[in-house]
Amino acid sequence: MKQLSLAQLNRLDQESYKAVKKMPVVLVLDNIRSLHNIGSIFRTADAFRISEVFLCGITACPPHREIHKTALGATDSVSWRYFEATEDALKYLKSDGYMVFAVEQTDKSKLLGDVRFMDGNTALVFGNEVEGVSESVLSLCDDAIEIPQAGTKHSLNISVCAGIVLWHFFNEWKQMGNL
């Protein structure tokens, strides 16, 4: 076994990446505090060809040295925009025909494995590291998705959570012949 070089990985350059078909998913970050989590989510969004990231509330925006540490340039490849209020971002998405899912444990959340990716516009809302998705934002969501867990903790780090959910959706999108 030998590690592949960057050339052997045959990755897209920035211009090619911007031109390729993206998964019709927007990530909505609801008041994320950690700059490292924001950077990690950008990097994951790049890996899975997410359409766009919406940064909301106290969520910091690029360029920022601490975001760059984990994003490693993904803030240049992944489209993003800022909204002062997450509720405004969701109203915008819903008016554009998006189905909006909170990634949150609720009394009505569906387990991730039971959720099928629809080949249409989807928004995934990830909440604050301590408070989760706010109640006012939850009230605007069409549904909620929960990652099953069997340990002693009741939650995952937001960037890990985003990676798991996006991997699930990406696999289904790919199986639909989109990649």
FIZASE-159004 format. One record per residue: residue number from 1; x, y, z of N, C-alpha, C in turn. Coordinates in steps of 0.05 Angstrom, whole numbers, plus 5000, padded with zeros to 4 digits. Layout:
<sites>
<NUM <X Y Z> <X Y Z> <X Y Z>>
...
</sites>
This chain:
<sites>
<1 <5017 4977 5000> <5000 5000 5000> <5018 5025 5000>>
<2 <5009 5044 4984> <5025 5069 4982> <5005 5092 4980>>
<3 <5011 5113 4995> <4994 5137 4995> <4996 5150 4967>>
<4 <4973 5159 4957> <4972 5172 4931> <4982 5201 4933>>
<5 <4995 5210 4912> <5004 5238 4911> <4980 5255 4903>>
<6 <4983 5281 4906> <4961 5300 4898> <4955 5297 4868>>
<7 <4975 5293 4852> <4971 5290 4823> <4955 5265 4817>>
<8 <4961 5243 4832> <4947 5218 4828> <4917 5219 4837>>
<9 <4911 5238 4855> <4883 5240 4864> <4865 5252 4843>>
<10 <4877 5265 4823> <4862 5276 4800> <4839 5295 4809>>
<11 <4846 5313 4828> <4826 5332 4838> <4821 5355 4818>>
<12 <4798 5367 4820> <4791 5389 4803> <4807 5414 4812>>
<13 <4814 5432 4793> <4824 5458 4801> <4801 5476 4808>>
<14 <4807 5500 4818> <4786 5518 4827> <4766 5525 4805>>
<15 <4776 5531 4781> <4758 5538 4759> <4740 5515 4750>>
<16 <4752 5491 4748> <4736 5467 4741> <4715 5461 4762>>
<17 <4723 5464 4788> <4705 5459 4810> <4680 5477 4808>>
<18 <4685 5503 4802> <4663 5522 4801> <4644 5515 4779>>
<19 <4653 5502 4758> <4637 5496 4734> <4622 5470 4736>>
<20 <4630 5451 4753> <4617 5425 4754> <4591 5426 4769>>
<21 <4574 5406 4763> <4548 5403 4776> <4552 5399 4806>>
<22 <4536 5414 4821> <4537 5412 4850> <4512 5397 4861>>
<23 <4515 5385 4884> <4492 5373 4897> <4474 5396 4906>>
<24 <4448 5394 4900> <4430 5416 4905> <4423 5419 4935>>
<25 <4444 5424 4951> <4442 5426 4980> <4455 5452 4989>>
<26 <4441 5466 5006> <4452 5490 5019> <4455 5483 5049>>
<27 <4478 5489 5060> <4482 5486 5089> <4477 5513 5102>>
<28 <4461 5513 5123> <4455 5537 5138> <4467 5534 5165>>
<29 <4485 5552 5172> <4499 5551 5198> <4486 5572 5216>>
<30 <4472 5562 5236> <4456 5579 5255> <4472 5586 5279>>
<31 <4486 5609 5278> <4500 5620 5301> <4522 5601 5311>>
<32 <4540 5593 5293> <4562 5576 5300> <4585 5593 5312>>
<33 <4595 5584 5335> <4615 5600 5349> <4644 5593 5341>>
<34 <4649 5568 5336> <4677 5559 5331> <4686 5565 5302>>
<35 <4707 5580 5299> <4718 5585 5273> <4729 5559 5260>>
<36 <4739 5541 5277> <4749 5516 5267> <4726 5499 5256>>
<37 <4703 5499 5269> <4680 5485 5259> <4671 5496 5232>>
<38 <4671 5523 5230> <4663 5536 5205> <4682 5527 5182>>
<39 <4708 5528 5188> <4727 5520 5168> <4724 5491 5160>>
<40 <4720 5473 5179> <4716 5445 5173> <4691 5440 5156>>
<41 <4670 5455 5162> <4646 5452 5146> <4650 5461 5117>>
<42 <4665 5483 5113> <4672 5491 5086> <4688 5469 5072>>
<43 <4706 5457 5085> <4723 5436 5072> <4706 5412 5065>>
<44 <4687 5405 5083> <4669 5383 5078> <4650 5390 5055>>
<45 <4640 5414 5055> <4623 5424 5033> <4637 5421 5006>>
<46 <4662 5428 5005> <4678 5425 4980> <4680 5396 4972>>
<47 <4686 5378 4991> <4689 5350 4985> <4664 5337 4973>>
<48 <4641 5346 4982> <4616 5334 4973> <4600 5352 4953>>
<49 <4614 5372 4943> <4603 5390 4922> <4576 5402 4930>>
<50 <4575 5414 4953> <4551 5427 4963> <4548 5454 4947>>
<51 <4523 5461 4941> <4518 5485 4926> <4527 5511 4939>>
<52 <4521 5513 4965> <4527 5538 4979> <4525 5535 5009>>
<53 <4539 5553 5023> <4537 5554 5052> <4526 5581 5060>>
<54 <4506 5581 5077> <4495 5606 5088> <4505 5609 5117>>
<55 <4519 5631 5122> <4530 5637 5148> <4511 5657 5161>>
<56 <4501 5650 5185> <4480 5666 5197> <4487 5675 5226>>
<57 <4478 5699 5233> <4480 5709 5260> <4509 5713 5268>>
<58 <4518 5701 5290> <4546 5705 5300> <4566 5688 5285>>
<59 <4557 5672 5266> <4576 5655 5250> <4595 5674 5235>>
<60 <4620 5670 5239> <4641 5687 5226> <4642 5681 5196>>
<61 <4651 5700 5181> <4653 5698 5152> <4683 5699 5144>>
<62 <4689 5685 5122> <4716 5688 5110> <4719 5717 5100>>
<63 <4743 5726 5096> <4768 5712 5103> <4774 5716 5132>>
<64 <4784 5695 5144> <4792 5695 5172> <4813 5674 5176>>
<65 <4835 5681 5189> <4858 5663 5192> <4849 5637 5205>>
<66 <4833 5638 5226> <4825 5614 5240> <4806 5596 5224>>
<67 <4789 5607 5207> <4773 5592 5189> <4790 5578 5168>>
<68 <4810 5593 5158> <4828 5583 5137> <4844 5559 5147>>
<69 <4851 5558 5172> <4867 5536 5183> <4854 5509 5177>>
<70 <4828 5507 5179> <4815 5481 5175> <4802 5480 5147>>
<71 <4795 5503 5135> <4782 5503 5109> <4802 5496 5087>>
<72 <4828 5504 5091> <4849 5499 5071> <4842 5507 5043>>
<73 <4830 5531 5040> <4823 5541 5014> <4795 5536 5004>>
<74 <4780 5520 5019> <4752 5514 5011> <4734 5538 5011>>
<75 <4742 5559 5026> <4725 5584 5025> <4727 5598 4998>>
<76 <4747 5590 4982> <4750 5601 4955> <4734 5585 4935>>
<77 <4730 5559 4940> <4716 5542 4921> <4686 5540 4926>>
<78 <4678 5541 4951> <4650 5538 4959> <4637 5566 4960>>
<79 <4614 5569 4947> <4599 5594 4948> <4587 5597 4976>>
<80 <4587 5622 4985> <4574 5627 5011> <4563 5655 5011>>
<81 <4545 5659 5030> <4534 5686 5035> <4526 5688 5064>>
<82 <4523 5713 5073> <4518 5718 5101> <4489 5730 5104>>
<83 <4476 5721 5125> <4450 5731 5134> <4452 5739 5163>>
<84 <4442 5762 5170> <4443 5771 5198> <4426 5753 5215>>
<85 <4403 5745 5205> <4384 5727 5219> <4380 5701 5204>>
<86 <4382 5679 5218> <4378 5653 5205> <4350 5651 5194>>
<87 <4331 5663 5208> <4303 5662 5199> <4300 5675 5171>>
<88 <4315 5696 5166> <4314 5709 5140> <4326 5690 5118>>
<89 <4347 5676 5125> <4359 5657 5106> <4339 5635 5099>>
<90 <4324 5625 5119> <4305 5604 5114> <4281 5614 5098>>
<91 <4272 5638 5103> <4250 5649 5088> <4258 5653 5059>>
<92 <4283 5661 5054> <4294 5664 5027> <4294 5637 5013>>
<93 <4304 5616 5027> <4306 5589 5015> <4279 5578 5009>>
<94 <4260 5581 5028> <4233 5570 5023> <4219 5584 5000>>
<95 <4224 5610 4997> <4212 5625 4975> <4224 5616 4948>>
<96 <4247 5603 4949> <4261 5593 4926> <4255 5563 4922>>
<97 <4237 5552 4937> <4229 5524 4933> <4245 5503 4948>>
<98 <4261 5511 4967> <4277 5492 4983> <4260 5478 5004>>
<99 <4266 5452 5008> <4256 5437 5032> <4278 5442 5053>>
<100 <4269 5450 5077> <4288 5457 5098> <4287 5437 5121>>
<101 <4310 5425 5126> <4312 5405 5148> <4331 5415 5169>>
<102 <4322 5414 5194> <4340 5420 5216> <4354 5393 5222>>
<103 <4380 5395 5228> <4394 5371 5237> <4395 5375 5268>>
<104 <4375 5363 5280> <4370 5368 5309> <4353 5345 5320>>
<105 <4357 5340 5346> <4341 5321 5360> <4315 5335 5369>>
<106 <4293 5326 5358> <4267 5338 5365> <4247 5315 5371>>
<107 <4223 5322 5380> <4203 5302 5385> <4192 5290 5359>>
<108 <4199 5301 5336> <4189 5291 5311> <4212 5285 5291>>
<109 <4237 5286 5300> <4259 5282 5281> <4259 5253 5271>>
<110 <4268 5251 5246> <4271 5225 5233> <4300 5216 5234>>
<111 <4305 5191 5237> <4333 5181 5238> <4345 5184 5210>>
<112 <4370 5192 5209> <4383 5197 5184> <4380 5174 5164>>
<113 <4383 5150 5173> <4381 5126 5155> <4354 5123 5142>>
<114 <4333 5135 5154> <4306 5133 5144> <4300 5156 5124>>
<115 <4318 5175 5121> <4314 5198 5104> <4326 5193 5077>>
<116 <4310 5197 5056> <4320 5194 5028> <4326 5221 5016>>
<117 <4348 5223 5002> <4354 5248 4989> <4336 5251 4965>>
<118 <4323 5275 4963> <4306 5281 4941> <4323 5297 4921>>
<119 <4321 5291 4896> <4337 5306 4876> <4324 5333 4871>>
<120 <4324 5349 4892> <4313 5376 4890> <4327 5393 4910>>
<121 <4320 5418 4911> <4333 5436 4929> <4328 5430 4958>>
<122 <4350 5425 4972> <4348 5418 5001> <4366 5436 5017>>
<123 <4357 5445 5040> <4373 5461 5058> <4375 5445 5084>>
<124 <4399 5444 5095> <4405 5431 5121> <4414 5452 5141>>
<125 <4400 5454 5163> <4406 5474 5183> <4421 5460 5206>>
<126 <4445 5471 5212> <4461 5461 5234> <4463 5483 5255>>
<127 <4458 5476 5280> <4455 5496 5301> <4480 5500 5318>>
<128 <4478 5520 5335> <4499 5528 5353> <4509 5504 5370>>
<129 <4535 5505 5375> <4549 5483 5389> <4537 5477 5416>>
<130 <4526 5496 5430> <4515 5492 5457> <4484 5490 5456>>
<131 <4472 5509 5442> <4442 5511 5442> <4428 5495 5421>>
<132 <4443 5486 5400> <4430 5472 5378> <4416 5492 5359>>
<133 <4397 5482 5344> <4381 5499 5326> <4360 5513 5343>>
<134 <4359 5539 5341> <4341 5555 5358> <4312 5548 5352>>
<135 <4295 5553 5372> <4266 5547 5369> <4253 5563 5346>>
<136 <4261 5589 5344> <4250 5605 5322> <4257 5594 5295>>
<137 <4281 5583 5293> <4290 5571 5267> <4276 5544 5263>>
<138 <4274 5528 5284> <4260 5502 5282> <4231 5506 5271>>
<139 <4218 5527 5280> <4190 5532 5272> <4188 5537 5242>>
<140 <4210 5544 5228> <4210 5549 5200> <4218 5525 5183>>
<141 <4227 5504 5197> <4237 5480 5183> <4214 5461 5175>>
<142 <4217 5447 5153> <4197 5428 5144> <4199 5402 5159>>
<143 <4222 5395 5168> <4226 5370 5182> <4253 5371 5197>>
<144 <4259 5350 5212> <4284 5348 5227> <4296 5321 5223>>
<145 <4323 5320 5222> <4338 5296 5218> <4356 5292 5243>>
<146 <4357 5267 5252> <4374 5261 5276> <4393 5238 5269>>
<147 <4417 5240 5278> <4437 5219 5274> <4434 5200 5298>>
<148 <4429 5174 5293> <4427 5156 5316> <4453 5154 5331>>
<149 <4452 5153 5357> <4476 5151 5374> <4471 5131 5396>>
<150 <4492 5118 5405> <4488 5097 5425> <4507 5100 5449>>
<151 <4521 5123 5451> <4540 5127 5473> <4527 5143 5496>>
<152 <4544 5154 5512> <4534 5169 5536> <4528 5198 5529>>
<153 <4540 5209 5508> <4535 5237 5500> <4510 5239 5483>>
<154 <4498 5262 5484> <4473 5266 5469> <4477 5282 5443>>
<155 <4502 5288 5436> <4506 5303 5412> <4535 5298 5401>>
<156 <4538 5306 5376> <4564 5305 5362> <4574 5333 5357>>
<157 <4600 5335 5353> <4611 5361 5344> <4597 5368 5318>>
<158 <4592 5394 5314> <4577 5402 5290> <4591 5395 5264>>
<159 <4617 5397 5263> <4631 5391 5238> <4630 5361 5232>>
<160 <4631 5344 5253> <4628 5315 5250> <4600 5309 5241>>
<161 <4580 5322 5254> <4552 5318 5246> <4548 5325 5217>>
<162 <4558 5348 5208> <4555 5356 5181> <4567 5335 5162>>
<163 <4591 5325 5169> <4604 5305 5152> <4587 5280 5149>>
<164 <4575 5271 5171> <4559 5246 5170> <4534 5250 5153>>
<165 <4520 5272 5157> <4496 5278 5142> <4502 5282 5112>>
<166 <4523 5297 5106> <4530 5302 5078> <4539 5276 5065>>
<167 <4554 5259 5078> <4562 5233 5067> <4538 5217 5059>>
<168 <4518 5216 5077> <4493 5202 5071> <4480 5213 5046>>
<169 <4476 5239 5045> <4462 5251 5022> <4479 5248 4997>>
<170 <4505 5252 4999> <4523 5249 4976> <4522 5221 4963>>
<171 <4522 5201 4980> <4520 5173 4970> <4495 5169 4954>>
<172 <4473 5179 4964> <4447 5176 4950> <4447 5192 4924>>
<173 <4458 5217 4925> <4459 5234 4901> <4476 5220 4880>>
<174 <4498 5209 4889> <4517 5195 4870> <4503 5170 4858>>
<175 <4488 5155 4874> <4474 5131 4864> <4452 5139 4844>>
<176 <4443 5164 4845> <4423 5173 4826> <4436 5180 4799>>
<177 <4462 5176 4797> <4477 5181 4772> <4486 5210 4768>>
<178 <4489 5224 4790> <4496 5253 4788> <4526 5258 4789>>
<179 <4542 5237 4791> <4571 5242 4793> <4586 5223 4775>>
</sites>
